[in-house]
Amino acid sequence: MSLTPADGKRPAGGKGPADDDGGRRKGRRRRVLRWSAIVLAVVITGTAGAGYLYYEHLNRNIKKDPLNIGDEKDRAAESKANAAGQKPLNILLIGSDARDSAENQKLGGAKDTYGTPARADVQMLLHVSADRTNMSVVSMPRDTLTDIPKCTDPDTGKTYAAETDVITNDSLGRGGPGCTVATWEKLTDIHIDHFMMVDFSGVVSMADAIGGVPVCVDANIYSHTSSGKGSGLKLKKGTTSIKGQQALQWLRTRYGFEDDTDIARTKAQHQYMNSMVRQLRENATLSNPTKLRSLAETATKAITVDNGLGTVAKLYDLSKELKKVPTGRITMTTMPWEYSGSSGRVVPRATDAEQLFRLVREDIALDGKDKKKATTTPVKASTDPAAADDKIAVQVENGTRTSTTSAVRGRATAVAGLLVGKGFKEAVADSSTAPSAATTVVRYPSADLEGDAQRVAKALGIPTSAVKKSTSVSGVTLVVGADWSTGTKYKAPAADDTTPTSADALNGSDTTACMHVDPNYVW
């Protein structure tokens, strides 16, 4: 499941995305643990059953923070209900590398980072379908370069200015988990309903409480170098049930798995999560209320959630929803990415990443097993009514350029004229920019223009799924894509609802997954 750039090459020097922080922070010594958020969602799934009444006292263990502390203009529109009135659930799972306690310091190392701002070194979006038949998980590599919106710390009132092309895990230190949520919404345009955040402490006791988690390696592995790098994980070839410190080492291992990159570590975490789900659902010993109570005690002491999940009762309700999804309909993926120059950082791979985000937004199962949906798309209700057609200002851009062909001359002017002929007198061609768009899209910057954008799309026969909120535009903007390079009638291309191969999907019921060991770490 290790992803590589389009040319199949790694950066100069063989470094992965997290090898060099350019001196900005002491990253080499921050062997951060990227397991935490995964564990919590799985624990909740397993603890929904006998013994719920014992857990009421756990409410005081649960820490809470605001859901989103970014700018309102960067919020994604709420998910719409399906024909049966059901809504999907989007939950951001965050693993913090905080060294804010003696236990976290011992587990995380790096004494010089004690008390410094935490980073979001696990970021996984968990999407539960509206009908609860399937679940999708999208991981974002911790060193992804992205735009972080303006965030305001709810405790201090300090405002952090928006930044571009910064490491996504820095978002947590800009006011808390609500800024990480805001960053995801800005990037993906997916509305996030809840978040769960966990720190280092608790993973050892969690693994012990469930009796161990089976994992597999294809050779003897010892994650250790002469310079002191590595998690210390030492396993024999084959499947081993790991718990305690060994589980912690597995989830931290980077040196020794595949190409020794952070992407390989994400793959190992996916294998661990899938195996843990199966253990929690199938292991008969977990029907013991005492064991479940011990596991829940551990989890709630390590958890921070938004106010919407701030009680055991609410977590229990969520767990019931999660348990409806069969293990075989859980799909783990990694956001498609590519290296950013020679920096060792990564960025979303434009077409593939947007495809993956769209599937989640539109509640399309990543395993391809959805029942065929109706061909008609219901009109999305906007939060603001459209102005009269002759009062709607529309910028029309020519996005017909592709990687192999030049833009069709005069296309923006032609479509702007088409709009004027339909009564949109303030439609004008914008020749100051020449974007490249595979498909035609209507963008709008804020909720008060959503109705206008939908009206423009309807007038041209553009589906509402192609109407998107974007802070990169200042008004309603129609980008004429390569799919509408000629003619006066728009015909939407057949939707490609397949999960990109670069997302490296892993099914939750796959018991054959086995991590490949770098020969340099075989003993």
Phi and psi in degrees as a GROMACS rama.xvg file:
@    title "Ramachandran Plot"
@    xaxis  label "Phi"
@    yaxis  label "Psi"
@TYPE xy
-73.7051  128.369  SER-2
-93.923  149.154  LEU-3
-131.316  163.341  THR-4
-64.507  170.195  PRO-5
-57.9871  -32.5305  ALA-6
-88.1183  1.30468  ASP-7
76.1762  6.76671  GLY-8
-105.473  153.152  LYS-9
-96.6666  164.523  ARG-10
-63.1915  162.703  PRO-11
-55.0983  137.064  ALA-12
88.0184  -3.89073  GLY-13
75.0253  16.074  GLY-14
-81.4496  146.47  LYS-15
-90.7742  -176.3  GLY-16
-64.6826  -17.448  PRO-17
-116.196  15.7966  ALA-18
-74.7073  -29.4006  ASP-19
-137.622  118.257  ASP-20
-96.748  14.9788  ASP-21
62.5807  21.4816  GLY-22
80.6839  -4.46445  GLY-23
-69.8263  -31.9216  ARG-24
-148.352  163.486  ARG-25
-85.4644  64.7574  LYS-26
-68.0555  -29.2833  GLY-27
-63.2966  -27.0649  ARG-28
-97.0636  -5.46053  ARG-29
-93.0793  79.2948  ARG-30
-79.8354  76.2396  ARG-31
-72.7634  153.568  VAL-32
-98.9222  121.288  LEU-33
-112.016  47.0666  ARG-34
-113.931  -25.5336  TRP-35
-59.0941  -50.6305  SER-36
-63.8248  -35.0943  ALA-37
-57.7698  -49.2718  ILE-38
-57.2491  -43.0146  VAL-39
-63.9728  -47.3892  LEU-40
-60.5342  -37.7141  ALA-41
-68.7075  -40.8641  VAL-42
-60.1453  -44.0878  VAL-43
-60.1751  -41.881  ILE-44
-58.3664  -42.1841  THR-45
-76.7935  -23.6685  GLY-46
-93.3449  4.56683  THR-47
-83.8714  100.72  ALA-48
167.736  -142.697  GLY-49
-55.6853  138.482  ALA-50
99.799  1.7185  GLY-51
-57.7556  -39.7477  TYR-52
-63.8078  -21.2222  LEU-53
-74.3945  -13.6659  TYR-54
-97.7767  1.21359  TYR-55
-56.9313  -36.4456  GLU-56
-68.6634  -10.7635  HIS-57
-75.7461  -11.8923  LEU-58
-53.0424  -40.3629  ASN-59
-70.7232  -15.0257  ARG-60
-74.8312  -25.3761  ASN-61
-80.8817  125.023  ILE-62
-92.0795  147.383  LYS-63
-129.304  149.205  LYS-64
-144.258  158.349  ASP-65
-61.3437  148.779  PRO-66
-68.9824  -45.4393  LEU-67
-143.065  121.2  ASN-68
-114.61  21.4415  ILE-69
-90.0099  -174.362  GLY-70
-70.0389  140.539  ASP-71
-59.9267  -32.9709  GLU-72
-65.9985  -18.4882  LYS-73
-92.5177  -2.65808  ASP-74
-68.118  142.338  ARG-75
-84.1759  149.515  ALA-76
-63.6269  145.278  ALA-77
-62.1998  147.77  GLU-78
-64.6784  142.931  SER-79
-92.4795  149.671  LYS-80
-73.5527  152.144  ALA-81
-81.2368  -174.385  ASN-82
-61.204  -25.1281  ALA-83
-90.6115  3.84085  ALA-84
83.3601  10.2384  GLY-85
-92.1119  144.913  GLN-86
-115.896  144.903  LYS-87
-70.9015  163.815  PRO-88
-118.814  131.4  LEU-89
-120.537  117.571  ASN-90
-123.861  123.653  ILE-91
-90.091  121.524  LEU-92
-97.5927  124.768  LEU-93
-123.033  130.447  ILE-94
-108.132  120.684  GLY-95
-94.6752  144.192  SER-96
-99.0902  23.9002  ASP-97
-56.3889  137.13  ALA-98
-109.994  57.7803  ARG-99
-101.478  10.6486  ASP-100
-149.988  163.197  SER-101
-60.2418  -39.6297  ALA-102
-67.485  -44.581  GLU-103
-62.445  -37.8613  ASN-104
-63.6803  -43.1825  GLN-105
-64.1834  -42.0453  LYS-106
-72.5396  -38.4412  LEU-107
-91.3426  -18.1502  GLY-108
70.3428  -157.161  GLY-109
53.5604  68.92  ALA-110
-57.0972  -31.3269  LYS-111
-70.8997  -9.93735  ASP-112
-99.5762  7.10429  THR-113
-59.1561  127.34  TYR-114
80.39  -0.641786  GLY-115
-79.5112  162.198  THR-116
-55.4956  135.683  PRO-117
-72.4325  156.816  ALA-118
-119.785  151.352  ARG-119
-88.5072  80.6106  ALA-120
-85.785  -5.7753  ASP-121
-122.127  128.953  VAL-122
-138.466  111.533  GLN-123
-134.169  128.31  MET-124
-95.0079  119.436  LEU-125
-101.82  118.507  LEU-126
-112.71  120.196  HIS-127
-105.144  124.111  VAL-128
-61.6892  156.232  SER-129
-58.0914  -39.171  ALA-130
-88.4992  3.47227  ASP-131
61.5472  27.1265  ARG-132
-90.9275  -18.3167  THR-133
-152.022  161.528  ASN-134
-136.934  139.21  MET-135
-123.358  140.824  SER-136
-125.314  128.009  VAL-137
-118.275  116.46  VAL-138
-91.5957  144.199  SER-139
-113.944  124.231  MET-140
-53.9673  140.648  PRO-141
-65.7085  -24.251  ARG-142
-100.674  25.662  ASP-143
-68.8018  132.276  THR-144
-86.1169  126.886  LEU-145
-150.746  177.962  THR-146
-94.4732  129.763  ASP-147
-105.926  123.458  ILE-148
-73.0926  171.44  PRO-149
-61.3697  132.671  LYS-150
-132.12  146.965  CYS-151
-120.203  121.659  THR-152
-63.407  121.714  ASP-153
-69.9813  -20.0186  PRO-154
-88.2522  -42.1489  ASP-155
-102.431  -18.1291  THR-156
80.3743  0.380897  GLY-157
-68.0473  135.476  LYS-158
-105.016  130.196  THR-159
-102.47  123.571  TYR-160
-66.0621  152.152  ALA-161
-61.7648  146.249  ALA-162
-134.321  153.218  GLU-163
-116.914  148.807  THR-164
52.8758  54.0569  ASP-165
-121.252  161.599  VAL-166
-68.9971  130.086  ILE-167
-60.713  -30.528  THR-168
-72.1879  -10.7586  ASN-169
-70.5639  -15.8746  ASP-170
-59.5427  -32.9979  SER-171
-64.6984  -32.2163  LEU-172
-81.3372  6.5448  GLY-173
-109.837  47.3805  ARG-174
112.959  -5.99043  GLY-175
117.187  -173.748  GLY-176
-61.4151  -24.5144  PRO-177
-62.2887  -23.7044  GLY-178
-79.6691  -33.361  CYS-179
-65.4235  -40.7713  THR-180
-60.4951  -45.6062  VAL-181
-61.1344  -37.2554  ALA-182
-65.2655  -43.0885  THR-183
-63.9207  -43.5  TRP-184
-64.148  -39.6495  GLU-185
-64.4466  -39.815  LYS-186
-73.852  -44.0548  LEU-187
-101.264  -18.2013  THR-188
60.0226  28.1036  ASP-189
-102.543  126.277  ILE-190
-74.3107  126.653  HIS-191
-101.225  125.715  ILE-192
-87.0563  -33.6059  ASP-193
-151.539  163.588  HIS-194
-134.331  156.495  PHE-195
-133.648  132.466  MET-196
-129.3  137.621  MET-197
-133.929  150.372  VAL-198
-104.272  -168.126  ASP-199
-57.9476  -46.7755  PHE-200
-63.3886  142.282  SER-201
108.715  -23.4174  GLY-202
-64.8412  -38.2961  VAL-203
-64.4651  -48.9718  VAL-204
-68.716  -30.9727  SER-205
-64.1287  -47.2913  MET-206
-62.1807  -38.8377  ALA-207
-65.0638  -40.8871  ASP-208
-63.6805  -32.561  ALA-209
-92.6263  2.39387  ILE-210
85.6443  13.0418  GLY-211
104.56  155.192  GLY-212
-125.126  120.463  VAL-213
-70.874  130.061  PRO-214
-133.331  163.495  VAL-215
-133.194  140.235  CYS-216
-129.099  149.083  VAL-217
-91.3216  6.36966  ASP-218
-162.376  161.909  ALA-219
-58.5494  133.135  ASN-220
-127.29  139.071  ILE-221
-135.574  107.081  TYR-222
-83.3178  87.3935  SER-223
-160.644  139.268  HIS-224
-123.958  163.842  THR-225
-64.3577  -22.1533  SER-226
-91.5731  4.3397  SER-227
93.6119  5.67318  GLY-228
-80.5734  158.165  LYS-229
111.893  158.1  GLY-230
-85.2134  -15.5655  SER-231
89.8035  1.18225  GLY-232
-60.7287  129.861  LEU-233
-135.034  112.032  LYS-234
-134.935  153.633  LEU-235
-87.2891  158.02  LYS-236
-55.8795  140.666  LYS-237
108.861  -158.739  GLY-238
-99.0696  131.926  THR-239
-131.873  137.584  THR-240
-86.6988  113.936  SER-241
-104.98  148.89  ILE-242
-151.733  174.359  LYS-243
54.1384  -137.704  GLY-244
-59.4331  -33.0184  GLN-245
-66.7043  -37.8876  GLN-246
-63.4692  -41.7049  ALA-247
-59.4479  -43.6129  LEU-248
-63.2454  -42.2551  GLN-249
-58.2741  -46.3762  TRP-250
-72.3801  -17.4522  LEU-251
-97.6511  -12.5413  ARG-252
-67.1039  128.518  THR-253
-123.833  -48.7471  ARG-254
-76.3781  109.664  TYR-255
128.334  -23.6137  GLY-256
-95.9762  120.285  PHE-257
51.9138  -112.511  GLU-258
-100.441  17.8684  ASP-259
62.2579  31.2154  ASP-260
-109.097  169.387  THR-261
-65.5814  -25.8998  ASP-262
-66.0669  -40.9483  ILE-263
-63.9126  -37.8588  ALA-264
-62.7  -38.8151  ARG-265
-60.9705  -40.6071  THR-266
-61.1458  -42.259  LYS-267
-63.5507  -36.7139  ALA-268
-67.6138  -36.4506  GLN-269
-62.0519  -44.0492  HIS-270
-60.8913  -42.1348  GLN-271
-63.6582  -44.4408  TYR-272
-62.5386  -47.7618  MET-273
-58.702  -43.7467  ASN-274
-65.9195  -37.8827  SER-275
-66.7543  -39.648  MET-276
-58.1199  -46.1478  VAL-277
-64.0827  -39.3734  ARG-278
-62.6895  -45.1101  GLN-279
-65.5519  -33.2355  LEU-280
-87.0185  -25.8584  ARG-281
-109.783  -21.5341  GLU-282
-76.1387  114.631  ASN-283
-62.022  -27.0662  ALA-284
-63.9368  -20.1416  THR-285
-79.6381  -1.17476  LEU-286
-77.8042  -7.41452  SER-287
-76.5933  114.798  ASN-288
-57.2333  -32.8244  PRO-289
-64.7495  -43.6062  THR-290
-66.1206  -40.722  LYS-291
-64.7201  -39.7523  LEU-292
-64.2906  -40.156  ARG-293
-62.8935  -41.4569  SER-294
-65.7358  -42.1917  LEU-295
-67.0657  -36.6886  ALA-296
-57.7638  -47.2978  GLU-297
-61.9458  -45.3608  THR-298
-65.5348  -46.8348  ALA-299
-67.5401  -26.3167  THR-300
-73.4188  -20.5076  LYS-301
-102.21  -0.145229  ALA-302
-99.8145  143.503  ILE-303
-127.724  131.262  THR-304
-134.049  170.841  VAL-305
-77.2146  166.62  ASP-306
-60.1023  -27.5198  ASN-307
-69.4024  -13.0941  GLY-308
-121.23  21.3327  LEU-309
-81.3261  12.4124  GLY-310
-135.194  160.517  THR-311
-61.2549  -37.8414  VAL-312
-60.8146  -41.9022  ALA-313
-69.0887  -39.0107  LYS-314
-65.5078  -37.0398  LEU-315
-64.407  -42.4939  TYR-316
-61.198  -41.7571  ASP-317
-62.6399  -42.0374  LEU-318
-61.7071  -34.5014  SER-319
-65.2825  -36.422  LYS-320
-68.0365  -42.0869  GLU-321
-64.9538  -36.2936  LEU-322
-70.7048  -14.2192  LYS-323
-70.9265  -21.5177  LYS-324
-83.5011  121.97  VAL-325
-64.0809  145.84  PRO-326
-54.907  -37.3162  THR-327
-70.7632  -7.27884  GLY-328
-109.611  18.2107  ARG-329
-97.0272  128.517  ILE-330
-123.32  119.845  THR-331
-94.7742  132.377  MET-332
-137.618  164.605  THR-333
-116.611  135.003  THR-334
-52.1974  123.994  MET-335
-54.6874  134.503  PRO-336
-142.693  169.071  TRP-337
-149.471  156.702  GLU-338
-69.3565  146.372  TYR-339
-97.3287  95.4485  SER-340
59.7436  -138.758  GLY-341
-105.393  15.9246  SER-342
-75.3153  -18.6013  SER-343
85.6215  -10.0372  GLY-344
-79.6391  165.997  ARG-345
-125.548  158.67  VAL-346
-132.614  158.408  VAL-347
-58.981  135.087  PRO-348
-75.8187  108.978  ARG-349
-44.3544  -64.1465  ALA-350
-66.9825  -46.7133  THR-351
-67.7267  -41.8385  ASP-352
-64.1172  -43.9158  ALA-353
-64.6058  -36.1499  GLU-354
-60.8896  -45.3976  GLN-355
-63.8232  -44.8678  LEU-356
-62.5709  -38.5515  PHE-357
-63.7639  -41.9797  ARG-358
-59.7513  -40.4649  LEU-359
-68.0762  -45.8955  VAL-360
-56.8136  -40.6161  ARG-361
-91.5886  8.96817  GLU-362
59.2414  44.6592  ASP-363
-103.879  126.411  ILE-364
-62.2781  136.479  ALA-365
-77.8092  -12.6646  LEU-366
-89.2011  -0.375063  ASP-367
73.6821  15.0587  GLY-368
-105.822  14.8613  LYS-369
-62.9074  146.97  ASP-370
-69.4794  149.484  LYS-371
-59.5389  128.627  LYS-372
-92.8818  162.413  LYS-373
-60.3695  144.929  ALA-374
-77.3099  -18.893  THR-375
-88.2031  136.347  THR-376
-100.794  120.366  THR-377
-63.4998  145.899  PRO-378
-70.2632  128.629  VAL-379
-75.9947  126.033  LYS-380
-71.0035  130.737  ALA-381
-94.0468  163.071  SER-382
-85.5544  -7.72755  THR-383
-142.345  129.356  ASP-384
-66.8568  154.599  PRO-385
-74.8337  148.895  ALA-386
-75.6428  172.995  ALA-387
-62.2325  146.584  ALA-388
-52.7443  -42.014  ASP-389
-75.5249  -1.53632  ASP-390
-108.381  -2.47738  LYS-391
-88.5788  115.511  ILE-392
-81.8177  128.623  ALA-393
-130.597  124.863  VAL-394
-93.1272  129.51  GLN-395
-112.255  121.745  VAL-396
-112.731  147.005  GLU-397
-90.7163  103.428  ASN-398
-109.369  26.0587  GLY-399
-79.7157  -6.26705  THR-400
-66.6893  138.634  ARG-401
-123.664  -179.88  THR-402
-68.8849  -15.5093  SER-403
-119.581  -12.43  THR-404
-132.577  153.423  THR-405
-78.4852  163.041  SER-406
-64.0797  146.389  ALA-407
-72.1807  120.434  VAL-408
-61.5921  134.449  ARG-409
75.561  10.3883  GLY-410
-67.9011  -41.1912  ARG-411
-62.5192  -40.7042  ALA-412
-63.6322  -41.7783  THR-413
-63.8847  -43.6953  ALA-414
-73.9516  -35.3191  VAL-415
-60.6916  -40.7403  ALA-416
-63.8847  -36.122  GLY-417
-62.0012  -42.6707  LEU-418
-64.9333  -42.3709  LEU-419
-59.2157  -41.6952  VAL-420
-63.8986  -23.0031  GLY-421
-92.2833  5.19025  LYS-422
105.518  -2.35522  GLY-423
-88.5492  80.0588  PHE-424
-67.0003  -19.668  LYS-425
-98.4846  18.0365  GLU-426
-80.8838  129.256  ALA-427
-137.317  149.96  VAL-428
-79.8278  138.596  ALA-429
-112.213  106.629  ASP-430
-94.4719  5.16362  SER-431
-78.8802  -12.0138  SER-432
-137.525  151.532  THR-433
-134.161  75.9869  ALA-434
-71.0104  170.77  PRO-435
-122.589  115.97  SER-436
-132.524  124.749  ALA-437
-67.5697  -37.2902  ALA-438
-126.819  153.006  THR-439
-70.5809  138.715  THR-440
-144.169  147.013  VAL-441
-112.351  122.361  VAL-442
-111.687  150.421  ARG-443
-143.957  148.859  TYR-444
-88.205  -24.2552  PRO-445
-151.958  163.028  SER-446
-58.261  -31.1319  ALA-447
-70.5217  -11.1819  ASP-448
-110.663  3.67327  LEU-449
-62.623  -44.348  GLU-450
-60.7893  -39.9442  GLY-451
-62.3456  -44.2869  ASP-452
-63.3199  -41.0465  ALA-453
-65.3667  -36.3062  GLN-454
-65.8799  -41.141  ARG-455
-61.9534  -44.7056  VAL-456
-61.4506  -44.4414  ALA-457
-62.408  -39.602  LYS-458
-63.2817  -28.4065  ALA-459
-102.196  -0.84165  LEU-460
77.8137  21.7495  GLY-461
-86.9389  130.333  ILE-462
-64.2172  151.236  PRO-463
-64.316  -22.149  THR-464
-65.8822  -17.0625  SER-465
-95.349  8.0852  ALA-466
-98.6403  115.939  VAL-467
-131.421  139.669  LYS-468
-76.2614  136.32  LYS-469
-154.141  128.695  SER-470
-82.4964  2.57668  THR-471
-83.8891  -5.96169  SER-472
-118.063  157.112  VAL-473
-103.164  -9.02407  SER-474
-159.889  -175.682  GLY-475
-61.4481  123.539  VAL-476
-130.874  123.127  THR-477
-100.499  117.097  LEU-478
-101.216  112.212  VAL-479
-79.086  113.441  VAL-480
-87.3825  177.332  GLY-481
-64.904  -17.3901  ALA-482
-79.6782  -1.98482  ASP-483
-137.382  56.1328  TRP-484
-83.3413  -13.6582  SER-485
-142.913  164.396  THR-486
84.2359  171.389  GLY-487
-110.234  -4.61731  THR-488
-116.01  130.22  LYS-489
-87.5529  131.353  TYR-490
-120.585  110.901  LYS-491
-64.6794  134.995  ALA-492
-68.0798  154.825  PRO-493
-60.8938  132.314  ALA-494
-68.8315  135.557  ALA-495
-97.2705  103.855  ASP-496
-101.706  24.0799  ASP-497
-89.9456  146.577  THR-498
-74.0455  128.613  THR-499
-57.0701  138.943  PRO-500
-61.9772  -26.9634  THR-501
-70.9993  -9.14891  SER-502
-79.5916  -10.8678  ALA-503
52.6397  58.8845  ASP-504
-68.7481  142.425  ALA-505
-130.43  125.936  LEU-506
-79.7742  143.185  ASN-507
-63.8017  -22.4562  GLY-508
-96.6768  5.71232  SER-509
-74.1119  107.524  ASP-510
-95.71  3.82005  THR-511
-97.4815  -6.71738  THR-512
-59.7345  134.97  ALA-513
-147.044  127.872  CYS-514
-72.7333  133.478  MET-515
-80.7092  133.413  HIS-516
-97.4993  131.516  VAL-517
-61.7726  124.019  ASP-518
-53.209  -25.2942  PRO-519
-69.7681  -10.661  ASN-520
-118.182  18.7897  TYR-521
-86.7815  138.214  VAL-522
